[in-house]
Amino acid sequence: MKVKYRELNFSAHRVKVKIEGFRIDRLIDKAMKRGLDIRNIKMVSSIQAVCWMTPADVKELRKLAKSLYKITEEAHKGPEYRMKKFIKAPIKVAGVIVVLAVVISQSFFVKTIEVNGYKGIPETLLRQCLAESGVKEGVYRPKIDWEKAENHIYDTFPQITWLKLAYDGRKVILNVAETENPVSGIEDETGGLVPSSQSEEKKYTNIIAKESGYIETISSYRGMILAEEGDYVQKGQVLISGYVPIEPTVYEENWPKAYYVRCNAEIWAKVPYRLTFNQERYLRETDKQGKTIISKKEKTEKEIKAKANQQIRQWAKENLPEDAEILNKDLNFSYKENIIEVSVTIEVRQQIGEEQEILIGEESTDTSGD
């Protein structure tokens, strides 16, 4: 049984038909009596009308119209029609299939490898160990033997107490935790480790604020960010934590709660400073011996400001880092008997992050950021 056309059926193939001829109403009436489903009939003129039908009903209408009426298909709608039209274009179909095949196949290849949690072991050696186990950029992920790679890392670096090797999309992530007294050192020219006695010991650190101010930008290359842009932070507050918690995804005995890193970050902030300078209220002119005052004149506001700016520049040279930038300043004068007290408020853009060592096993600086 033929399924009747429904105008609101989204999947239906609909055809817009133009009918031309005399007494079109007779043809439409005859078609409806035959059971043809004709929708949205619109009389354009006495000899022309348009309507919507199914493709099957259009064929029946042509039989009824014979040579007395001209039937023209003006438009087609519906997903079914578009799909049929698309399938008839083999080049387009082939192109879509090729693109999908490339996208799907690429998703199975490793694009990047991220290594976290290492302390005394150089990252380059961990990556080299992964590569020896077949875990490297461009490798076909389903062929990776994850257990073999983990065992190889444990065998190569006995100071590693825990590791997690997993993937997220095209990224492979290696998290490791070392003993409290790992074999530390740096990589030499041959790719080996120089013992810690021959290299600077690597420490775990937080990044704290060395000045109070409003954070403008904060970016961390290693560590957990505890503050945001726009926050006002106090001097000594931990901004980047070297203590990074681990959220276990499966139950396992002795699963470490966190790992430690040496933080690396860049933090710019707007720091307000409130300063006070004193300067002579009067300009004095003395004799050639410099003992007798010949004249005494009170400084003008312009002269006071010029001297204050000189004092600010000298203070900045002695107290601010070279890359600091003074953004705004406000001067207020207070006249006293023989001096002028200049109260200065300046806003300085500067880097405020500095390292603070984390002492493992001892009460260390609060990393909650509260």
C-alpha positions as a Python dict, from the first residue, in 0.01 Angstrom:
ca = {
    (1, 'M'): (0, 0, 0),
    (2, 'K'): (138, 340, -94),
    (3, 'V'): (223, 561, 202),
    (4, 'K'): (36, 890, 179),
    (5, 'Y'): (239, 1209, 159),
    (6, 'R'): (240, 1423, 470),
    (7, 'E'): (345, 1785, 442),
    (8, 'L'): (510, 1790, 784),
    (9, 'N'): (701, 1466, 734),
    (10, 'F'): (1062, 1581, 742),
    (11, 'S'): (1197, 1278, 559),
    (12, 'A'): (942, 1287, 275),
    (13, 'H'): (1052, 1358, -80),
    (14, 'R'): (840, 1657, -190),
    (15, 'V'): (801, 1795, -542),
    (16, 'K'): (678, 2140, -634),
    (17, 'V'): (465, 2109, -951),
    (18, 'K'): (349, 2378, -1193),
    (19, 'I'): (25, 2298, -1385),
    (20, 'E'): (-61, 2494, -1700),
    (21, 'G'): (-382, 2470, -1906),
    (22, 'F'): (-754, 2560, -1915),
    (23, 'R'): (-990, 2458, -1631),
    (24, 'I'): (-714, 2342, -1398),
    (25, 'D'): (-976, 2292, -1126),
    (26, 'R'): (-1120, 1999, -1320),
    (27, 'L'): (-783, 1821, -1329),
    (28, 'I'): (-720, 1881, -955),
    (29, 'D'): (-1070, 1758, -868),
    (30, 'K'): (-1021, 1447, -1080),
    (31, 'A'): (-680, 1382, -919),
    (32, 'M'): (-815, 1407, -564),
    (33, 'K'): (-1096, 1163, -647),
    (34, 'R'): (-823, 921, -760),
    (35, 'G'): (-663, 956, -414),
    (36, 'L'): (-367, 1173, -513),
    (37, 'D'): (-234, 1379, -222),
    (38, 'I'): (-205, 1738, -341),
    (39, 'R'): (-97, 2007, -91),
    (40, 'N'): (-53, 2386, -84),
    (41, 'I'): (-247, 2451, -404),
    (42, 'K'): (-199, 2808, -527),
    (43, 'M'): (-372, 2956, -835),
    (44, 'V'): (-120, 3184, -1003),
    (45, 'S'): (-364, 3276, -1284),
    (46, 'S'): (-670, 3131, -1455),
    (47, 'I'): (-444, 2898, -1656),
    (48, 'Q'): (-162, 2830, -1410),
    (49, 'A'): (-136, 2676, -1063),
    (50, 'V'): (138, 2537, -834),
    (51, 'C'): (118, 2268, -566),
    (52, 'W'): (329, 2012, -372),
    (53, 'M'): (307, 1635, -429),
    (54, 'T'): (502, 1315, -385),
    (55, 'P'): (705, 1186, -685),
    (56, 'A'): (468, 887, -721),
    (57, 'D'): (162, 1113, -733),
    (58, 'V'): (327, 1335, -995),
    (59, 'K'): (349, 1034, -1227),
    (60, 'E'): (-21, 964, -1176),
    (61, 'L'): (-106, 1329, -1237),
    (62, 'R'): (78, 1323, -1571),
    (63, 'K'): (-135, 1026, -1679),
    (64, 'L'): (-451, 1214, -1592),
    (65, 'A'): (-334, 1535, -1758),
    (66, 'K'): (-244, 1363, -2086),
    (67, 'S'): (-173, 1625, -2350),
    (68, 'L'): (-435, 1870, -2224),
    (69, 'Y'): (-216, 2011, -1946),
    (70, 'K'): (153, 2087, -1909),
    (71, 'I'): (309, 1947, -1588),
    (72, 'T'): (648, 2090, -1484),
    (73, 'E'): (855, 1992, -1178),
    (74, 'E'): (1000, 2314, -1033),
    (75, 'A'): (1167, 2206, -708),
    (76, 'H'): (1246, 1908, -487),
    (77, 'K'): (1280, 1896, -109),
    (78, 'G'): (1351, 1642, 164),
    (79, 'P'): (1656, 1450, 295),
    (80, 'E'): (1562, 1144, 92),
    (81, 'Y'): (1590, 1341, -233),
    (82, 'R'): (1919, 1503, -132),
    (83, 'M'): (2067, 1166, -39),
    (84, 'K'): (1967, 1011, -371),
    (85, 'K'): (2114, 1309, -557),
    (86, 'F'): (2436, 1284, -354),
    (87, 'I'): (2471, 911, -421),
    (88, 'K'): (2443, 978, -793),
    (89, 'A'): (2759, 1190, -776),
    (90, 'P'): (3029, 919, -732),
    (91, 'I'): (3318, 1166, -717),
    (92, 'K'): (3166, 1348, -419),
    (93, 'V'): (3091, 1020, -244),
    (94, 'A'): (3444, 897, -302),
    (95, 'G'): (3588, 1228, -174),
    (96, 'V'): (3384, 1212, 145),
    (97, 'I'): (3485, 851, 203),
    (98, 'V'): (3853, 936, 154),
    (99, 'V'): (3834, 1234, 394),
    (100, 'L'): (3656, 1025, 659),
    (101, 'A'): (3909, 746, 617),
    (102, 'V'): (4200, 990, 663),
    (103, 'V'): (4043, 1154, 971),
    (104, 'I'): (3959, 822, 1134),
    (105, 'S'): (4299, 670, 1058),
    (106, 'Q'): (4484, 976, 1189),
    (107, 'S'): (4302, 949, 1524),
    (108, 'F'): (4486, 621, 1588),
    (109, 'F'): (4834, 771, 1558),
    (110, 'V'): (5018, 939, 1847),
    (111, 'K'): (5064, 1311, 1788),
    (112, 'T'): (5225, 1432, 2113),
    (113, 'I'): (5373, 1287, 2433),
    (114, 'E'): (5348, 1471, 2765),
    (115, 'V'): (5573, 1380, 3060),
    (116, 'N'): (5493, 1499, 3415),
    (117, 'G'): (5617, 1447, 3770),
    (118, 'Y'): (5985, 1382, 3702),
    (119, 'K'): (6243, 1527, 3941),
    (120, 'G'): (6598, 1394, 3915),
    (121, 'I'): (6545, 1205, 3589),
    (122, 'P'): (6581, 1428, 3281),
    (123, 'E'): (6273, 1439, 3062),
    (124, 'T'): (6484, 1348, 2758),
    (125, 'L'): (6578, 1013, 2916),
    (126, 'L'): (6216, 932, 2998),
    (127, 'R'): (6117, 1007, 2639),
    (128, 'Q'): (6407, 797, 2512),
    (129, 'C'): (6290, 508, 2731),
    (130, 'L'): (5937, 539, 2592),
    (131, 'A'): (6072, 541, 2235),
    (132, 'E'): (6266, 220, 2303),
    (133, 'S'): (5934, 62, 2404),
    (134, 'G'): (5763, 181, 2087),
    (135, 'V'): (5586, 484, 2237),
    (136, 'K'): (5672, 784, 2022),
    (137, 'E'): (5518, 1046, 1795),
    (138, 'G'): (5364, 900, 1478),
    (139, 'V'): (5332, 542, 1606),
    (140, 'Y'): (5009, 345, 1552),
    (141, 'R'): (4847, 352, 1897),
    (142, 'P'): (4666, 12, 1894),
    (143, 'K'): (5004, -160, 1843),
    (144, 'I'): (5156, -13, 2160),
    (145, 'D'): (5232, -266, 2433),
    (146, 'W'): (5151, -50, 2736),
    (147, 'E'): (5255, -308, 2995),
    (148, 'K'): (5591, -361, 2824),
    (149, 'A'): (5653, 16, 2820),
    (150, 'E'): (5571, 51, 3191),
    (151, 'N'): (5795, -241, 3288),
    (152, 'H'): (6080, -98, 3078),
    (153, 'I'): (6057, 234, 3262),
    (154, 'Y'): (6054, 62, 3602),
    (155, 'D'): (6357, -150, 3505),
    (156, 'T'): (6550, 147, 3367),
    (157, 'F'): (6478, 386, 3657),
    (158, 'P'): (6457, 201, 3992),
    (159, 'Q'): (6400, 533, 4173),
    (160, 'I'): (6050, 553, 4019),
    (161, 'T'): (5795, 431, 4275),
    (162, 'W'): (5482, 484, 4067),
    (163, 'L'): (5390, 566, 3710),
    (164, 'K'): (5081, 598, 3497),
    (165, 'L'): (5095, 567, 3118),
    (166, 'A'): (4772, 650, 2939),
    (167, 'Y'): (4638, 828, 2632),
    (168, 'D'): (4379, 1098, 2567),
    (169, 'G'): (4285, 1107, 2201),
    (170, 'R'): (4612, 1146, 2008),
    (171, 'K'): (4811, 1251, 2318),
    (172, 'V'): (5006, 1001, 2532),
    (173, 'I'): (5056, 1110, 2895),
    (174, 'L'): (5325, 974, 3130),
    (175, 'N'): (5302, 1065, 3499),
    (176, 'V'): (5577, 944, 3732),
    (177, 'A'): (5662, 971, 4101),
    (178, 'E'): (6015, 923, 4236),
    (179, 'T'): (6151, 831, 4576),
    (180, 'E'): (6222, 1112, 4823),
    (181, 'N'): (6595, 1071, 4751),
    (182, 'P'): (6605, 1004, 4378),
    (183, 'V'): (6915, 973, 4168),
    (184, 'S'): (6948, 1331, 4055),
    (185, 'G'): (7167, 1481, 3793),
    (186, 'I'): (7185, 1622, 3445),
    (187, 'E'): (7228, 1461, 3108),
    (188, 'D'): (7580, 1457, 2968),
    (189, 'E'): (7687, 1470, 2604),
    (190, 'T'): (7641, 1094, 2561),
    (191, 'G'): (7288, 1096, 2701),
    (192, 'G'): (7384, 954, 3043),
    (193, 'L'): (7334, 1099, 3389),
    (194, 'V'): (7597, 1300, 3568),
    (195, 'P'): (7567, 1225, 3944),
    (196, 'S'): (7429, 1496, 4168),
    (197, 'S'): (7776, 1556, 4314),
    (198, 'Q'): (7871, 1692, 3973),
    (199, 'S'): (7556, 1893, 3910),
    (200, 'E'): (7325, 2132, 4090),
    (201, 'E'): (7061, 1943, 4289),
    (202, 'K'): (6711, 1976, 4146),
    (203, 'K'): (6461, 2105, 4401),
    (204, 'Y'): (6082, 2105, 4431),
    (205, 'T'): (5944, 2459, 4445),
    (206, 'N'): (5631, 2671, 4464),
    (207, 'I'): (5601, 3012, 4302),
    (208, 'I'): (5502, 3280, 4554),
    (209, 'A'): (5425, 3650, 4520),
    (210, 'K'): (5720, 3870, 4612),
    (211, 'E'): (5490, 4176, 4608),
    (212, 'S'): (5120, 4238, 4671),
    (213, 'G'): (4918, 4340, 4367),
    (214, 'Y'): (4656, 4266, 4104),
    (215, 'I'): (4745, 3981, 3866),
    (216, 'E'): (4746, 4087, 3503),
    (217, 'T'): (4867, 3766, 3336),
    (218, 'I'): (4968, 3429, 3479),
    (219, 'S'): (5110, 3135, 3283),
    (220, 'S'): (5259, 2816, 3422),
    (221, 'Y'): (5494, 2587, 3232),
    (222, 'R'): (5501, 2341, 3522),
    (223, 'G'): (5293, 2332, 3841),
    (224, 'M'): (4930, 2391, 3946),
    (225, 'I'): (4793, 2746, 3914),
    (226, 'L'): (4619, 2871, 4231),
    (227, 'A'): (4534, 3228, 4126),
    (228, 'E'): (4358, 3390, 3833),
    (229, 'E'): (4390, 3708, 3630),
    (230, 'G'): (4233, 4000, 3814),
    (231, 'D'): (4291, 3851, 4163),
    (232, 'Y'): (4451, 4065, 4431),
    (233, 'V'): (4730, 3861, 4592),
    (234, 'Q'): (4930, 3924, 4908),
    (235, 'K'): (5307, 3919, 4935),
    (236, 'G'): (5420, 3562, 5014),
    (237, 'Q'): (5100, 3400, 4880),
    (238, 'V'): (5148, 3077, 4681),
    (239, 'L'): (5048, 3142, 4320),
    (240, 'I'): (5178, 2823, 4152),
    (241, 'S'): (5194, 2504, 4357),
    (242, 'G'): (5467, 2245, 4306),
    (243, 'Y'): (5246, 1994, 4491),
    (244, 'V'): (5019, 1847, 4221),
    (245, 'P'): (4740, 1611, 4342),
    (246, 'I'): (4671, 1289, 4153),
    (247, 'E'): (4315, 1164, 4110),
    (248, 'P'): (4331, 782, 4080),
    (249, 'T'): (4103, 631, 3816),
    (250, 'V'): (4124, 275, 3950),
    (251, 'Y'): (4179, 126, 4294),
    (252, 'E'): (4537, 31, 4361),
    (253, 'E'): (4728, -13, 4685),
    (254, 'N'): (4988, 251, 4771),
    (255, 'W'): (4856, 482, 4501),
    (256, 'P'): (5036, 816, 4556),
    (257, 'K'): (4820, 1116, 4641),
    (258, 'A'): (5037, 1366, 4453),
    (259, 'Y'): (5366, 1431, 4285),
    (260, 'Y'): (5607, 1724, 4316),
    (261, 'V'): (5761, 1947, 4052),
    (262, 'R'): (5988, 2247, 4029),
    (263, 'C'): (5750, 2520, 3914),
    (264, 'N'): (5826, 2736, 3616),
    (265, 'A'): (5596, 3031, 3550),
    (266, 'E'): (5567, 3393, 3440),
    (267, 'I'): (5338, 3621, 3642),
    (268, 'W'): (5282, 3989, 3565),
    (269, 'A'): (5092, 4208, 3807),
    (270, 'K'): (4999, 4569, 3870),
    (271, 'V'): (5161, 4657, 4202),
    (272, 'P'): (5064, 4972, 4394),
    (273, 'Y'): (5337, 5153, 4591),
    (274, 'R'): (5285, 5435, 4839),
    (275, 'L'): (5592, 5649, 4898),
    (276, 'T'): (5680, 5965, 5084),
    (277, 'F'): (5955, 6209, 4988),
    (278, 'N'): (6069, 6529, 5155),
    (279, 'Q'): (6222, 6829, 4979),
    (280, 'E'): (6320, 7183, 5073),
    (281, 'R'): (6030, 7426, 5065),
    (282, 'Y'): (6245, 7723, 4967),
    (283, 'L'): (6512, 7785, 4706),
    (284, 'R'): (6798, 7973, 4868),
    (285, 'E'): (7070, 8178, 4703),
    (286, 'T'): (7388, 8228, 4907),
    (287, 'D'): (7701, 8438, 4868),
    (288, 'K'): (8017, 8309, 4708),
    (289, 'Q'): (8134, 8157, 5037),
    (290, 'G'): (7802, 7971, 5064),
    (291, 'K'): (7738, 8098, 5414),
    (292, 'T'): (7517, 8403, 5389),
    (293, 'I'): (7165, 8370, 5239),
    (294, 'I'): (7112, 8645, 4986),
    (295, 'S'): (6758, 8552, 4877),
    (296, 'K'): (6490, 8300, 4968),
    (297, 'K'): (6209, 8199, 4729),
    (298, 'E'): (5931, 7942, 4777),
    (299, 'K'): (5923, 7666, 4517),
    (300, 'T'): (5653, 7671, 4252),
    (301, 'E'): (5428, 7369, 4193),
    (302, 'K'): (5613, 7298, 3869),
    (303, 'E'): (5947, 7292, 4054),
    (304, 'I'): (5802, 7063, 4323),
    (305, 'K'): (5674, 6816, 4062),
    (306, 'A'): (6005, 6818, 3875),
    (307, 'K'): (6195, 6737, 4196),
    (308, 'A'): (5938, 6470, 4292),
    (309, 'N'): (5972, 6299, 3953),
    (310, 'Q'): (6348, 6298, 3998),
    (311, 'Q'): (6306, 6134, 4340),
    (312, 'I'): (6068, 5872, 4194),
    (313, 'R'): (6313, 5783, 3918),
    (314, 'Q'): (6593, 5741, 4172),
    (315, 'W'): (6371, 5521, 4393),
    (316, 'A'): (6266, 5306, 4094),
    (317, 'K'): (6629, 5260, 3990),
    (318, 'E'): (6718, 5133, 4338),
    (319, 'N'): (6406, 4923, 4411),
    (320, 'L'): (6240, 4802, 4091),
    (321, 'P'): (6358, 4536, 3843),
    (322, 'E'): (6476, 4657, 3504),
    (323, 'D'): (6170, 4524, 3317),
    (324, 'A'): (5923, 4702, 3550),
    (325, 'E'): (5705, 4975, 3400),
    (326, 'I'): (5543, 5265, 3587),
    (327, 'L'): (5186, 5290, 3457),
    (328, 'N'): (5031, 5564, 3671),
    (329, 'K'): (5134, 5804, 3946),
    (330, 'D'): (4957, 6049, 4174),
    (331, 'L'): (5130, 6328, 4371),
    (332, 'N'): (4999, 6513, 4679),
    (333, 'F'): (5188, 6798, 4849),
    (334, 'S'): (5181, 6891, 5218),
    (335, 'Y'): (5352, 7219, 5312),
    (336, 'K'): (5530, 7232, 5647),
    (337, 'E'): (5754, 7494, 5807),
    (338, 'N'): (6066, 7448, 5594),
    (339, 'I'): (5991, 7132, 5396),
    (340, 'I'): (5736, 6995, 5154),
    (341, 'E'): (5615, 6640, 5215),
    (342, 'V'): (5529, 6468, 4885),
    (343, 'S'): (5297, 6167, 4909),
    (344, 'V'): (5324, 5950, 4600),
    (345, 'T'): (5105, 5662, 4482),
    (346, 'I'): (5236, 5477, 4178),
    (347, 'E'): (5112, 5173, 3988),
    (348, 'V'): (5389, 4949, 3851),
    (349, 'R'): (5362, 4660, 3608),
    (350, 'Q'): (5619, 4396, 3704),
    (351, 'Q'): (5683, 4026, 3741),
    (352, 'I'): (5607, 3916, 4096),
    (353, 'G'): (5674, 3541, 4095),
    (354, 'E'): (5968, 3395, 4287),
    (355, 'E'): (6063, 3039, 4379),
    (356, 'Q'): (6011, 2895, 4726),
    (357, 'E'): (6157, 2552, 4802),
    (358, 'I'): (5922, 2276, 4918),
    (359, 'L'): (6072, 2070, 5200),
    (360, 'I'): (5942, 1714, 5162),
    (361, 'G'): (5844, 1551, 5490),
    (362, 'E'): (5826, 1882, 5679),
    (363, 'E'): (5553, 2137, 5729),
    (364, 'S'): (5580, 2347, 5414),
    (365, 'T'): (5421, 2663, 5287),
    (366, 'D'): (5043, 2648, 5253),
    (367, 'T'): (4954, 2564, 4893),
    (368, 'S'): (4579, 2608, 4924),
    (369, 'G'): (4588, 2962, 4794),
    (370, 'D'): (4337, 3077, 5068),
}
